């Protein structure tokens, strides 16, 4: 081979490698993904966004994030899905505020060939999403219910229980945690998919928090007006629990009421350590979101959709009870351990 031909061959090979590298990079950049959360202020969803962003950066996926104004803001989530469809996204990660009302928008996205994965909160029905990555929220509720009943001992039969839920639409995550708690506490839930059909005399009432601290304070005040003898509070999440504690403290009842919750975020675990919350079930939103981005990339490249955990209709990302007051028969870890794992 002449020097000229050798030079041409070398140049061509280098150019080919360069083009292949460019094509690979362009292909990765063409994978667009959306994250749509209930709000952008709740620490749970902040951590979810961190997980999705980090994994998208690692895998070369282009991520756009959207959120509702408040928990329950379905309109903003529908608008975000419309934007994702128009942008040609390959996948959407969604924590639905209204698990029924969002379904038509999800159907439209799936019809456009977009992979839709529900995170944390299943759609109604769950099959309306291509996949769901979530805590076993019913089990999360059962854990804190069992712990509360065991902690109260014989007094559990005379408990006066208040429930701080999300909003009147009762999204699936609310139903699962609420009914799970009742099952764990020993209450006959009647229909396990419905809140409010129970006839146990220990139930003092339900109120709504929008999943935030101010809502928790307001809802706790309302329940105390209905029944000042409440001594157990189940809260949908830890911001609501913090608000409930403030309401109880303002009337000198903070030491008389056992508060349990679900989330396991670092602030919430710290509240357990400080005695504000008795126990909480820890979930892992960063894992949910990062796995979601991985699934979108795989789908974009191969068409493969995520599998479910054996025996379940979703992929279970795990749940752990956090408390510094363990009880027999209910597995748990300490707040020190919980702080090391919070929302990993």
C-alpha positions in Angstrom: 0.0 0.0 0.0 1.4 3.4 -1.0 1.9 6.1 1.6 -0.9 8.1 0.0 -3.4 5.2 0.1 -2.3 4.4 3.7 -2.9 8.1 4.6 -6.4 8.0 2.9 -7.2 4.7 4.8 -6.1 6.2 8.1 -8.1 9.4 7.5 -11.2 7.4 6.5 -11.0 5.1 9.6 -10.6 8.1 11.9 -13.5 9.8 10.2 -15.6 6.7 10.5 -14.8 6.4 14.2 -15.7 10.0 14.7 -19.0 9.6 12.9 -19.8 6.6 14.9 -19.1 8.4 18.1 -21.2 11.4 17.0 -24.1 9.0 16.0 -23.9 7.3 19.4 -23.9 10.6 21.2 -26.8 11.9 19.0 -28.7 8.7 19.6 -28.4 9.1 23.3 -29.5 12.8 23.2 -32.5 11.8 21.1 -33.8 9.8 24.1 -36.1 12.3 25.8 -37.7 11.7 29.2 -40.2 13.6 31.4 -40.6 13.5 35.1 -44.0 14.8 36.4 -44.4 14.9 40.1 -47.3 16.0 42.3 -45.4 19.1 43.5 -41.8 20.4 43.4 -41.8 21.5 47.1 -42.4 18.2 49.0 -38.9 16.8 50.0 -40.0 13.4 48.7 -40.4 14.7 45.2 -37.3 16.8 45.4 -35.3 13.6 46.1 -37.1 11.9 43.2 -36.0 14.6 40.9 -32.5 14.4 42.1 -32.4 10.6 41.4 -33.9 11.1 37.9 -31.6 13.9 37.0 -28.4 12.1 38.2 -29.3 8.9 36.3 -30.3 10.9 33.1 -27.0 12.7 33.2 -25.2 9.4 33.6 -27.0 7.7 30.7 -27.1 10.6 28.4 -30.9 10.9 28.5 -32.5 14.4 28.0 -34.8 15.0 31.0 -37.5 17.6 31.5 -39.2 18.0 34.8 -42.7 19.2 35.6 -44.9 19.4 38.8 -48.3 20.4 40.0 -48.8 23.6 42.0 -50.2 21.6 44.9 -50.9 18.0 45.6 -54.1 17.3 43.7 -53.4 19.6 40.8 -54.4 17.3 38.0 -54.7 20.0 35.4 -51.0 20.9 35.5 -50.1 17.3 35.2 -52.3 16.8 32.1 -50.7 19.9 30.5 -47.2 18.4 31.3 -48.1 15.2 29.6 -49.4 17.1 26.5 -46.0 18.9 26.4 -44.1 15.7 26.6 -46.1 14.2 23.8 -45.5 17.2 21.6 -41.7 17.1 22.4 -41.5 13.5 21.3 -40.4 12.1 24.6 -39.7 8.4 24.7 -40.9 7.9 28.3 -42.7 9.7 31.1 -42.2 9.1 34.9 -45.4 10.2 36.7 -46.5 10.5 40.3 -50.2 11.2 39.7 -52.2 13.6 41.8 -55.5 12.3 40.7 -55.1 8.6 39.8 -58.3 8.3 37.9 -58.6 11.7 36.2 -55.1 11.5 34.7 -55.8 8.3 32.9 -57.1 9.8 29.6 -53.9 11.8 29.2 -51.8 8.7 30.0 -53.7 6.7 27.4 -53.0 9.4 24.8 -49.3 9.3 25.7 -49.1 5.5 25.4 -51.0 5.6 22.1 -48.2 7.9 20.8 -45.7 5.2 21.6 -44.5 6.7 24.9 -43.5 4.5 27.8 -45.4 5.6 30.9 -44.2 4.5 34.4 -46.1 5.5 37.5 -43.8 6.2 40.5 -44.9 5.7 44.1 -48.7 6.1 43.3 -50.4 3.6 41.1 -53.0 4.7 38.5 -56.6 3.4 38.7 -56.5 0.8 37.4 -52.8 0.1 37.8 -52.8 -1.4 34.3 -53.3 2.0 32.7 -49.5 2.6 33.1 -46.9 0.4 31.3 -45.3 -0.2 34.7 -45.3 1.0 38.3 -42.2 1.4 40.5 -43.3 1.9 44.0 -43.2 1.1 47.7 -45.6 -1.6 48.8 -47.7 1.2 50.2 -50.2 -1.2 51.9 -47.3 -2.9 53.6 -46.0 0.5 54.6 -49.3 1.2 56.3 -49.4 -2.3 57.9 -46.0 -1.8 59.5 -46.9 1.4 61.2 -50.3 0.1 62.2 -48.8 -3.1 63.8 -46.2 -1.0 65.5 -48.8 1.5 66.9 -51.0 -1.4 68.2 -48.1 -3.2 69.8 -46.8 0.0 71.3 -50.2 0.8 72.9 -50.7 -2.8 74.1 -54.0 -3.3 75.9 -54.8 0.4 75.4 -55.1 -0.2 71.7 -58.7 -1.6 72.2 -59.8 1.8 73.5 -57.7 3.9 71.0 -59.2 7.1 69.5 -57.8 7.3 66.0 -57.6 10.2 63.6 -56.5 10.0 59.9 -54.8 12.7 58.1 -55.2 11.9 54.4 -54.2 13.7 51.2 -57.3 15.1 49.6 -61.0 14.1 49.0 -60.2 12.2 45.8 -58.3 9.6 47.9 -55.6 8.7 45.4 -54.4 5.1 45.4 -51.4 5.8 47.6 -53.7 7.3 50.2 -56.1 4.3 50.2 -53.2 1.8 50.4 -51.5 3.5 53.4 -54.8 4.2 55.2 -56.2 0.7 54.8 -52.9 -0.9 55.5 -52.6 1.0 58.7 -56.1 -0.1 59.8 -55.3 -3.7 58.9 -52.1 -3.6 60.9 -53.9 -2.0 63.9 -56.5 -4.7 63.9 -59.5 -2.8 62.3 -61.9 -4.6 60.0 -61.5 -2.5 56.8 -64.6 -4.0 55.0 -63.6 -3.1 51.4 -59.8 -2.8 51.4 -60.0 -0.5 48.3 -62.3 2.1 50.0 -61.7 4.6 52.8 -64.6 5.3 55.1 -66.8 2.2 55.0 -65.3 1.0 58.3 -67.6 0.9 61.4 -64.9 0.5 64.1 -65.8 2.8 67.0 -62.2 3.7 67.5 -62.1 5.7 64.3 -62.6 9.4 65.3 -62.5 10.8 61.7 -60.6 11.7 58.6 -59.4 15.1 57.4 -57.2 16.3 54.5 -53.7 17.8 54.4 -52.7 18.2 50.7 -49.6 16.3 51.9 -48.0 19.4 53.4 -47.2 20.8 56.9 -49.7 23.6 56.8 -52.4 21.2 55.7 -51.5 18.8 58.5 -51.8 21.5 61.1 -55.2 22.6 59.8 -56.5 19.0 59.6 -55.3 18.2 63.1 -57.0 21.2 64.5 -60.2 20.1 62.8 -60.1 16.6 64.1 -59.4 17.9 67.7 -62.5 20.0 67.5 -64.5 16.9 66.5 -62.9 14.7 69.2 -60.4 16.1 71.7 -59.7 12.6 73.0 -57.8 11.5 69.9 -54.6 9.6 71.0 -53.4 8.0 67.7 -52.8 9.8 64.4 -52.1 8.2 61.1 -50.6 10.6 58.6 -50.2 10.2 54.9 -46.6 11.6 55.0 -44.1 13.3 57.3 -44.8 16.9 56.3 -48.4 16.3 57.4 -47.2 14.6 60.6 -45.0 17.7 61.4 -48.0 19.9 61.0 -50.1 17.6 63.2 -47.5 17.8 65.9 -47.5 21.6 65.9 -51.3 21.6 66.3 -51.1 19.2 69.2 -48.2 21.2 70.8 -50.2 24.4 70.6 -52.9 22.9 72.9 -50.5 21.0 75.1 -51.3 17.5 73.7 -48.1 16.6 71.9 -47.2 14.0 74.6 -50.6 12.5 74.6 -50.9 11.4 71.0 -49.0 8.7 69.1 -48.2 9.9 65.5 -47.1 7.5 62.8 -46.3 8.2 59.2 -44.9 7.1 55.9 -42.0 8.4 53.8 -38.7 8.0 55.6 -37.1 11.2 54.4 -34.1 12.6 56.4 -36.3 15.3 58.0 -38.9 12.8 58.9 -36.4 10.3 60.3 -35.0 13.1 62.4 -38.5 13.8 63.7 -38.7 10.2 64.8 -35.3 10.6 66.6 -36.7 13.6 68.4 -39.9 11.9 69.4 -42.2 14.0 67.2 -43.2 10.9 65.2 -43.2 7.5 66.9 -42.4 5.5 63.8 -42.4 5.9 60.0 -42.2 3.5 57.0 -39.2 4.4 54.8 -39.4 4.3 51.1 -36.9 5.0 48.4 -37.9 7.6 45.8 -34.4 8.2 44.4 -34.3 4.5 43.5 -37.7 4.6 41.9 -36.7 7.6 39.7 -33.3 6.3 38.7 -34.7 2.9 37.8 -37.4 4.7 35.8 -34.8 6.5 33.7 -32.9 3.2 33.1 -36.2 1.7 32.0 -36.9 4.5 29.5 -33.5 4.2 28.0 -33.9 0.4 27.6 -37.3 0.9 26.0 -36.0 3.5 23.6 -33.2 1.2 22.5 -34.9 -2.2 22.5 -38.7 -1.7 23.0 -38.5 -3.8 26.2 -40.8 -2.8 29.0 -40.1 -3.3 32.7 -41.1 -6.5 34.6 -43.0 -6.6 37.9 -42.0 -8.2 41.2 -43.1 -11.8 41.4 -46.5 -12.1 42.9 -47.3 -8.4 42.6 -48.7 -6.1 39.8 -45.9 -3.6 40.3 -42.1 -3.5 40.9 -41.5 -3.2 44.6 -38.7 -0.8 45.5 -38.9 -1.7 49.2 -40.0 -0.4 52.6 -38.4 -0.4 56.1 -39.9 0.6 59.5 -37.9 3.3 61.3 -38.2 3.7 65.1 -36.1 3.9 68.2 -38.8 2.0 70.1 -38.9 -1.4 68.5 -41.6 -3.9 69.4 -41.7 -7.7 69.1 -43.0 -9.1 65.9 -42.5 -5.9 63.8 -39.1 -5.7 62.1 -37.5 -2.3 62.2 -34.2 -0.3 62.1 -33.1 2.6 64.3 -33.2 6.2 63.3 -29.4 6.2 63.0 -29.6 3.5 60.4 -32.6 5.2 58.8 -30.6 8.5 58.4 -27.9 6.6 56.6 -30.4 5.2 54.1 -33.0 8.0 53.9 -34.5 8.1 50.4 -31.5 6.4 48.8 
